[in-house]
Amino acid sequence: MTALLTLDGVSRRFGGLKAVDDVSFDVNESEIVGLIGPNGSGKTTLINLITGVHPATAGHVHFDGHDITRQRPYRIARLGLARTFQIVQPFQRMTVVDKVAAGALFCGHASDVREARAIAREHLEFTGLADMAHRPAATLTLARRKRLELAKSLAMRPRLLMLDEVNAGLNPTEIEEALAIIRKIAEQGVTIIVIEHLMKVVLSISHRLVVLHHGQLIAQGTPREVVADKRVIEAYLGAKYAAGNPGVSN
């Protein structure tokens, strides 16, 4: 398989805190990779390093053959790497269609606002928001704001899409609807990294899992392999539980 994204010894310090510590892994084309770990394990910080929000203090990030370690976020986005944000904060006065159109303009896929809005409507249709195109984005429910984030990211025409807690705060029906959209995105050939706390969700959708704990990569592999890994069980449930479970692997 061909690696689309490669992290090689990536680290990030904030003062005396090492939020990400020597992390290395590949993401192959057309994969859905689940990035998991307890709260504070460094997942969102790692996404920020990949997308250029924070520069790495050590190591390298390569995307589609380009060294993007210290590139600006807009340059990284224009290479085909997009993300959603865990806390959705749409611009208060922007309509739904203009919020998505901004993604198309930002990445240079539209030559003017008219073309950007046409691209936006295509992705609003895909995410089930077409009938809300002219509503203020700030008036949408949480579930619809999450879909709006997806639509905006898709308007950037990503080859790799990183989804940061897209299911947080949603009810079971909304989660199933969101997963259906994510699967359709993957069917179009988009590589996906999913940050997710809901294990049932991430196990159902991921081809492979990468696990962080205290900023370090402690496991990676198929969902079956990872959920049986002693280090992962210790990180989530404690060493006492892991020691008493004979089904775990070292």
Secondary structure by P-SEA (a helix, b strand, c coil): ccccbbbcbbbbbccccccccbbbbbbccccbbbbbbcccccaaaaaaaaacccccccccccccccccccccaaaaaaaccccccccccccccccaaaaaaaaaaaacccccaaaaaaaaaaaaaaaccccccccccccccaaaaaaaaaaaaaaacccbbbbccccccccaaaaaaaaaaaaaaaaabbbbbbbcccaaaaaacccbbbbbccccccccccaaaaaacaaaaaacccaaaaaacccccc
